[in-house]
Amino acid sequence: MTNEMIIANAAQQLAQEGAIKYTGRVFKARDAAGQEIELPETEAIHTYNAWKALGFQVQRGQKAVAKLTIWKHATKTDEETGEEESRMFMKTAAFFSASQVEAMPA
């Protein structure tokens, strides 16, 4: 399962629980049986660093809406040979919703 799928599934679950909001838009997807279904779109959830890269700051005092285990990619260079080693592993990350962030001052 990709990070996008992990996050989308978690966002749908969080919205059903009332932890985050729906946007009012709908998108089409396919279920496990291949049937086309319509799902309500949830507000965006991202990690602290992802929001920062998008130009937003998590508001002071906000707690993560979810802690999800996602894939992380890491590379390491061997100092002796100069060879680069790449690996993937699972890591737990804190996610914040769009209603918890504000635009960073210019």
Secondary structure, DSSP 8 states (H G I E B T S, - for coil): --HHHHHHHHHHHHHHHTSS-EEEEEEEEE-TTS-EEEEEEE--EEEHHHHHHTTEEE-TT---SEEEEEEEEEEEE-TTT--EEEEEEEEEEEEEEGGGEEE---
